[in-house]
Every structure is written in C-alpha cells, then in structure tokens.
C-alpha cells in the first residue's frame, strides 16, 4: 500500500480558538490536526472548492 504524503501546516491562532478546536476535537474523538483538516474540508465543500486527494493528484500528474 503506497504511503500518503502529508504536508505540514504551521499557523498562529488565538489561544481561545486553539482551546475551542481542542474541545471540538475531543467531542468528535479526533486529534486536533484531524479536526482542523475536517473543518477545512467542510468549508471547502460548502464553498464548492474541490479538494483533490493525494492519490488522484499524483495520477493526474503522471498521466
């Protein structure tokens, strides 16, 4: 099974927002990183912004 490439995103946010994300992640039994990714995906879905999966993007690039 091929490994999925993961990109790192460093960002600065207000402490209150960080705490809110932690609480949201706990409620959904997710890590903070997974919660942030989920929130971004939800936003992109709502705005009609496509999020191409790494495997699909790699296939498109190869051929």
Secondary structure, DSSP 8 states (H G I E B T S, - for coil): --------------HHHHHHHHHHHHHTT--HHHHHHHHHHHHHHHHT-----HHHHHHHHH-
